[in-house]
């Protein structure tokens, strides 16, 4: 776990002692590390706030916030899939806040806020899929998988990488997507069959396609924008939206209930919903779809209108009981079979 402590800019001096004085802010960021760093730096530059930030996967972030519920150490949780943000809202770990920026957001971002009782909000969106290494599969004479069913082919034994849904919001979205596509029992049968082809269950949701880009595996199941990032960086990655249909995320942001610095947290919350802040995604090579109507969508970002999306039930699969039960079953059946 890397901690980023950026230098305080624009601090004032206390005349008596000459010590620096400024607001502080503690952030958990569950998005790409380069974007996390850029957001922290730009907010400090513009607001004179001393930002302390750590990068954690969505599942890890939820676990940390829950563990600290009696004595919160975090002010804002930014990014990561919406399901654990909704679970945190359901558990009353996050604070209700209606940002004045809500009127500028796209409908799916506002719907996320409404579903949570205004304890979270959508900051970006992206569809689930995968990226495969065209060179690796070509050398082995394997056709590029276009559908969920294709991933079960015997030719892909040892070639697939996917994250563990306990730590990764991406992998939980995949789990919930398959349950909604197939039915729960059928989805777990599929996941057990898929497990025979899986070479590793990673902690981070974006790690599988990074492994495919490096040639460590053939296929990485990830959000499509993470696969686009590797392709845009010059790696031989083909980006796929599954033919049967797929789920999607609403990357979210939440204020932590009882946080030590609630006022700077609200300032950050409002700022990060502006086009100015959301356009930093494209600048750092992140290809999600930003939630502000006035933001610039990266040209290479997957277009949700071109993808066969399921009617993902964020309320159900973001609820504490449903998420807890699905993860417990994954551990008992899929995780146990992998060990």
Buried (B, 14 or more C-beta within 10 A) or exposed (E): EEEBEBEBBEBEEEEEEEEEEBBEBBBBBBBBBBBBBBBBBBBBEBBBBBBBBBBBBBBBBBBBBEEBBEEBBBBBBBBBBBBBBBBBBBBEBBBBBEBEBBEBBBEBBBBBBEBBEBBBBBBBBBBBBBBBBBEBBEEEEBEBBBEBEBBBEEBBEEBBBBBBBBBBBBBBBBBBBBBBBBEBEEBBEBBEEBBBBBBBBBBBBBBBBBBBBEEBBBBBBBBBBBBBBBBBEEBBBBBBBBEEBBBBBBBBBBBBBBBBBBEBBBBBBBBBBBEBBBBBBBEBBBBBBBBBEEBBBBEBBBEBEEBEBBEBBBBBBBBBEBBEEBBEBBBEBBBEEEE
